[in-house]
């Protein structure tokens, strides 16, 4: 029998998987692929709706670290709770925290997203 936490995680995941096609519309396949990349890069993440968009945290009671959404573009982003660091050799104090993505996703984009997720979870 599933624990309350496992049931809550399953319900949250179901809500995210239901939301992606609604939010992403014609780009639903890319939205679902983003979800797969995030979960594959950091399997410890738990999906849940966060401000109406798919968000990913290390536990249901922990802050969201990574999110995705669809406006004019697909958006992949990190929250201020993610493990953010200045890029090595940076000449400024800017830390990238979100990216617009032009679908369809390609291998290089998928690999970079996975790398960013692993770093964000750190």
N, C-alpha and C positions, 0 to 999 in steps of 0.2 A: 504494500500500500504506500502511496506517495505521501510524503510529509507535506505540511502546510506550505513550507518554503518551496518545495518542488512544484506544487500545484500553482503557487503564485508565479514562479518563474515560467512555467508552461503557459499560464494565462497571459502573462506579459509578452512572451514570444508570439503567441497567437495574435495578440492585438497589433504587434508590429508587423507581422506578416500580412494581416488584413489591411493595415494602413498604407503599406507601400504601394499597392496597385491604385488605391484611391488617390494618394498624394502625387504619385509619379505619372499617372495617366499613361500616355503613349510611351513613356520611358520606364515603364514598370519593370521590364526585364533588366535594365541597367540598375534600377533601384534594388531589385532583389540580388543582383550580382554584387553590388556594394555591400549589402548585408552579409552575403556569403564571405566576401573578402575580409570584412571586419571580424566576423566570428571565427574564420579560419586562422587569421593572424594572431588572435588572442582568444582562444577557446574559453578562457576563464570569464570573459565578459558575459553579462546578462543583458538581454535586450528588453527595453520597455519604452513606452511612449513618454516623451519629455517635451512639455509645451506643445503637444500635438504632433510631434515628429519622432521618428525612430531615434532613440538614444541608447547608449551602451555604457554600462558601469560594471564594476567588479562584483557588486552585490545589489540586491533590490534596495537596500537601505543606504547605499553609498552614492556619492555624486556621479552624475553622468560625465564621462571623459570624452566620448566621441559621439557625433550625431550626423545624420544625413537628412536632407530635405530637397524638395523640388520647387523652385520658383521659376524664373525664366531659364535658369540653368540648373543642373544637378549641383548640389552643394554638399561637400564633405568637410566637416569641421571638428575642432577640438575645443573643449571648454577650458576655462581658467583652472579647473581642477586636474587637468591632464599634466603629465610630466613634460613641461616645456623648458627648453634650454636654448640659449643662443647658439647659432651654428658656429662650429669651430672656424676661427679666422674671421668672424663677422666684423665688419668695420662700422656697424651701427648697432642699435639696441632693439631692433625689430625682431619679433618672434612670429613666424607664420602660424596662423590659427585656423584658416579656412581657405578652401579652394573651390573654384567653379570647375566643373567637368563638362566637356562637350562629348555627348555619347556618339557612337558606342565606345565602351571602354576597350582599351587595348592592353596588351601584355605589360608594356612599360608602365602604364598608369596603374594597373592593378598591383604590380610589384611595389611601386612607390607608396601607394595607399597602405599596403600591408606593412611596409617598413615604418610609416608614420604611426600606424596603430600600435605596433610593437613598442615604439619609443614612447608613445603617449601613456601606455599602460606601465611601462618601465618597471 
